[in-house]
Amino acid sequence: MTQQAEASQKLKPHKIWQDGHMPQPCAIVIFGATGDLAQRKLLPTLAHLMHDHPLPQSFCIVAFARRPLDDEQWRAMALKSINTYMPEDDRLDEEGQKQFASHLFYCQSTFEDSQGYQKLKQLLEKLDREQGTAGNRLFYLATPPETDSQIIAQLGAAGLSHPGQGAENGHEEHGNHSNNHGKSWARIIIEKPFGHDLATAQKLNRDLGRVFRENQIYRIDHYMGKETVQNILAFRFSNGIFEPLWNQRYIDHVQITVAESLGIGTRAEFYESEGAIRDIVQNHIMQVLCLTGMEPPVAFDAEAIRDEKVKLLRAINPLTPDEAKQDVVRAQYVAGEVDGKHVVGYKEEQGVKPDSTTETFVALKFFIENWRWEDVPFYIRTGKRLPKRSTEVTIQFKRVPHQLYKPSETKGLVPNRLTIRIQPDEGIALKIGAKVPGAANQLSSVDMSFSYNQAFGIESPEAYERLIADCILGDSTLFIRRDEIEASWRIIDSITKVWKQLPPRRCILIKLEPGGLLRRMGCLSAMDVPGITLSCLWHDAAEARVYIS
Ligand SMILES: NC(=O)c1ccc[n+]([C@@H]2O[C@H](COP(=O)([O-])OP(=O)(O)OC[C@H]3O[C@@H](n4cnc5c(N)ncnc54)[C@H](OP(=O)(O)O)[C@@H]3O)[C@@H](O)[C@H]2O)c1
């Protein structure tokens, strides 16, 4: 390929600050700044944001962490991270690194020590005076979930849930709509998992509510920062031809798949307590489900969109114990080979109990009980060590009411199917029937395809970049509201409570009979990966093998 052709294939940079939306100066305080999320995602994202989409000069990042470091040691640590984790063609040159480092500050404390929060308060006030952070604070809790309530209470006790006095017109945010015009603000981002079940999520919401107003709270799910997830709304509500078909009259079923090819890696402790249903279904899949199924909002704003998402979640009845047994399958991956290399099974992973019943795969069926979706099954599935990494939503339309062609002529034909690929290879494909060229009447399904990269030639922002930028701007559209998170847990609890009561079963092999459980559940195709026994997925196969624990 010529250099010119290569250059023309290079994606153009995206815009993150829309016209008229300029970020205010602020201090971002990262709790858990030495942890995996902060080092691998947050710091590289902030470095990119600062370098490519200039943040105001008076912008600071404060690490609140327990290791005995000073500002210079913290800067060296942060630079090492961004040089390791930023994509190669994004890395900052020496001057850029120096610039970035000059915005970093360190406050040493444990989460438990109230003195530490006083120290933090003094540091933030100093930054307001010396760096011009204008009293604006964003607290990012990249922390073990069990420490969140402690940190929230300590922030409240230290008076840090209110903005500082740095702004000329220093006022708190009031009312439902947060904006930046002339007011200073304090906001908090809470990472997933938000609670372990409904009761713990409600408790965390109460703990937050004692210290912060709802419009200061940003519950993050990084899936909502993905362009392709946001595009579900754009696709549905900006195209006149699909919305009239988007209902039970024309849609046979919907499938939402989040498949990962990797195992649990080093996250055994976390995964053992969460499993696939809490790690993926309760948050990412429920968000995608909401955007796919919700009614049109009255406006494109945070409250209107989240109102519709909550309405949709409320239309999903918690599963009865019988439904939870019949319509939900869970499984664990077993040992096998991937790319010629032996990989261990879940129970053999370091840190996993040999008798663990934690599911690494879950497939289930929901119904949304409203006019639009009556009797349309939503098949959900997610798992680790699956044949390929893929997140997609498939809308399967009903067959034509009367088939004119002979069965022998339509063997290669499937009903219309719209697939929204969220990752990788982001795009949309619509399967349509077409005549194979030649004298015979032979029909086949073909794809009409749209690829994000090819269509726009613009790089997509990293999910965290979009979400952090939105939080700085005070736009909570892509964040999860209190009632939304609780509605989602109510559904998940109806399944996990039944699981808790079931005796752990030995692994059994399920055959997928035509019309049998897995086929009905949308686990419609066997994709055999050498040695990996868990192989139920996707469309049109006669058999799938699933180990259920
Ligand atoms: N990692 C990811 O990709 C990812 C993705 C989505 C969500 N999350 C969520 O983000 C949160 C953080 O995850 P992580 O993977 O970054 O966890 P992690 O690597 O275990 O980091 C935890 C951080 O908290 C600090 N910490 C723990 N207890 C403390 C205490 N008592 N006082 C002061 N500091 C303390 C640790 O400090 P030390 O370094 O000194 O131990 C470390 O900086 C979790 O809720 C996780 O579920 C993570």
The ligand as an SDF file (V2000), in Angstrom:
LIG
                    3D

 48 52  0  0  0  0  0  0  0  0999 V2000
  -10.2820   -2.9360   36.4810 N   0  0  0  0  0  0  0  0  0  0  0  0
  -11.2350   -2.7670   35.5740 C   0  0  0  0  0  0  0  0  0  0  0  0
  -11.0400   -2.9080   34.3650 O   0  0  0  0  0  0  0  0  0  0  0  0
  -12.6040   -2.3590   36.0230 C   0  0  0  0  0  0  0  0  0  0  0  0
  -13.6260   -2.2290   35.0590 C   0  0  0  0  0  0  0  0  0  0  0  0
  -14.8940   -1.8030   35.4610 C   0  0  0  0  0  0  0  0  0  0  0  0
  -15.1260   -1.5440   36.7980 C   0  0  0  0  0  0  0  0  0  0  0  0
  -14.1290   -1.6970   37.7140 N   0  0  0  0  0  0  0  0  0  0  0  0
  -14.4320   -1.3860   39.1180 C   0  0  0  0  0  0  0  0  0  0  0  0
  -13.5740   -0.3550   39.5430 O   0  0  0  0  0  0  0  0  0  0  0  0
  -13.2330   -0.5300   40.9110 C   0  0  0  0  0  0  0  0  0  0  0  0
  -11.7210   -0.6260   41.0430 C   0  0  0  0  0  0  0  0  0  0  0  0
  -11.2580   -1.7430   40.3310 O   0  0  0  0  0  0  0  0  0  0  0  0
   -9.7120   -2.0740   40.1460 P   0  0  0  0  0  0  0  0  0  0  0  0
   -9.6410   -3.2200   39.2230 O   0  0  0  0  0  0  0  0  0  0  0  0
   -8.9400   -0.8550   39.8250 O   0  0  0  0  0  0  0  0  0  0  0  0
   -9.3280   -2.5580   41.6230 O   0  0  0  0  0  0  0  0  0  0  0  0
   -7.8700   -2.6970   42.2470 P   0  0  0  0  0  0  0  0  0  0  0  0
   -6.8410   -2.8820   41.2000 O   0  0  0  0  0  0  0  0  0  0  0  0
   -7.9640   -3.7270   43.3270 O   0  0  0  0  0  0  0  0  0  0  0  0
   -7.6140   -1.2690   42.9260 O   0  0  0  0  0  0  0  0  0  0  0  0
   -8.1830   -0.8980   44.1390 C   0  0  0  0  0  0  0  0  0  0  0  0
   -7.5780    0.4220   44.5710 C   0  0  0  0  0  0  0  0  0  0  0  0
   -8.1260    0.7880   45.8330 O   0  0  0  0  0  0  0  0  0  0  0  0
   -7.0680    1.0520   46.7400 C   0  0  0  0  0  0  0  0  0  0  0  0
   -7.4990    0.7230   48.0980 N   0  0  0  0  0  0  0  0  0  0  0  0
   -8.1550   -0.3860   48.5100 C   0  0  0  0  0  0  0  0  0  0  0  0
   -8.4240   -0.3010   49.8420 N   0  0  0  0  0  0  0  0  0  0  0  0
   -7.9420    0.8990   50.2530 C   0  0  0  0  0  0  0  0  0  0  0  0
   -7.9150    1.5800   51.4980 C   0  0  0  0  0  0  0  0  0  0  0  0
   -8.4720    1.0410   52.5930 N   0  0  0  0  0  0  0  0  0  0  0  0
   -7.3540    2.7970   51.5660 N   0  0  0  0  0  0  0  0  0  0  0  0
   -6.7780    3.3650   50.4640 C   0  0  0  0  0  0  0  0  0  0  0  0
   -6.7690    2.7590   49.2490 N   0  0  0  0  0  0  0  0  0  0  0  0
   -7.3260    1.5450   49.1580 C   0  0  0  0  0  0  0  0  0  0  0  0
   -5.9180    0.2050   46.2660 C   0  0  0  0  0  0  0  0  0  0  0  0
   -4.7060    0.7160   46.7730 O   0  0  0  0  0  0  0  0  0  0  0  0
   -3.3370   -0.1490   46.7490 P   0  0  0  0  0  0  0  0  0  0  0  0
   -2.8560   -0.0560   45.3490 O   0  0  0  0  0  0  0  0  0  0  0  0
   -2.4820    0.5750   47.7100 O   0  0  0  0  0  0  0  0  0  0  0  0
   -3.6900   -1.5380   47.1700 O   0  0  0  0  0  0  0  0  0  0  0  0
   -6.0680    0.3940   44.7520 C   0  0  0  0  0  0  0  0  0  0  0  0
   -5.5770    1.6370   44.3480 O   0  0  0  0  0  0  0  0  0  0  0  0
  -13.9570   -1.7910   41.3670 C   0  0  0  0  0  0  0  0  0  0  0  0
  -15.2020   -1.4290   41.8970 O   0  0  0  0  0  0  0  0  0  0  0  0
  -14.1630   -2.5480   40.0680 C   0  0  0  0  0  0  0  0  0  0  0  0
  -15.2530   -3.4250   40.1210 O   0  0  0  0  0  0  0  0  0  0  0  0
  -12.8820   -2.0960   37.3540 C   0  0  0  0  0  0  0  0  0  0  0  0
  1  2  1  0
  2  3  2  0
  2  4  1  0
  4  5  1  0
  4 48  2  0
  5  6  2  0
  6  7  1  0
  7  8  2  0
  8  9  1  0
  8 48  1  0
  9 10  1  0
  9 46  1  0
 10 11  1  0
 11 12  1  0
 11 44  1  0
 12 13  1  0
 13 14  1  0
 14 15  2  0
 14 16  1  0
 14 17  1  0
 17 18  1  0
 18 19  2  0
 18 20  1  0
 18 21  1  0
 21 22  1  0
 22 23  1  0
 23 24  1  0
 23 42  1  0
 24 25  1  0
 25 26  1  0
 25 36  1  0
 26 27  1  0
 26 35  1  0
 27 28  2  0
 28 29  1  0
 29 30  1  0
 29 35  2  0
 30 31  1  0
 30 32  2  0
 32 33  1  0
 33 34  2  0
 34 35  1  0
 36 37  1  0
 36 42  1  0
 37 38  1  0
 38 39  2  0
 38 40  1  0
 38 41  1  0
 42 43  1  0
 44 45  1  0
 44 46  1  0
 46 47  1  0
M  CHG  2   8   1  16  -1
M  END
$$$$
